[in-house]
């Protein structure tokens, strides 16, 4: 089991290497758009049908399947979406 400190950031690219605590928000970078869940490194046991998630408009979103929370990383600029 891997523990996360309260100050540790989890980005989409690194989120699913490990078990992300359910109450932790996964930070999204511009390179992660289009956002989809489960993430590219999700463990097999946590798989559900891939769903694309709108995050650009509000800057945050929740997966309708697993309730994973996503938010744009502070200062990220999304262009062309």
FENDAKA-V601317 format. One record per residue. N is the residue number from 1. RES is the residue in three letters. D_FIRST is the distance of its C-alpha to the first C-alpha in whole Angstrom. Layout:
n-><N/N>
res-><RES/RES>
d_first-><D_FIRST/D_FIRST>
This chain:
n-><1/2/3/4/5/6/7/8/9/10/11/12/13/14/15/16/17/18/19/20/21/22/23/24/25/26/27/28/29/30/31/32/33/34/35/36/37/38/39/40/41/42/43/44/45/46/47/48/49/50/51/52/53/54/55/56/57/58/59/60/61/62/63/64/65/66/67/68/69/70/71/72/73/74/75/76/77/78/79/80/81>
res-><UNK/UNK/UNK/UNK/UNK/UNK/UNK/UNK/UNK/UNK/UNK/UNK/UNK/UNK/UNK/UNK/UNK/UNK/UNK/UNK/UNK/UNK/UNK/UNK/UNK/UNK/UNK/UNK/UNK/UNK/UNK/UNK/UNK/UNK/UNK/UNK/UNK/UNK/UNK/UNK/UNK/UNK/UNK/UNK/UNK/UNK/UNK/UNK/UNK/UNK/UNK/UNK/UNK/UNK/UNK/UNK/UNK/UNK/UNK/UNK/UNK/UNK/UNK/UNK/UNK/UNK/UNK/UNK/UNK/UNK/UNK/UNK/UNK/UNK/UNK/UNK/UNK/UNK/UNK/UNK/UNK>
d_first-><0/4/7/10/13/16/18/16/18/16/19/20/20/16/15/13/12/8/8/10/11/14/16/16/19/18/21/24/26/30/29/26/29/30/26/25/22/20/19/20/17/15/13/16/15/15/19/22/25/25/27/29/28/31/30/33/35/33/30/27/26/24/23/26/23/20/21/19/21/22/25/27/26/29/32/31/34/34/38/39/37>
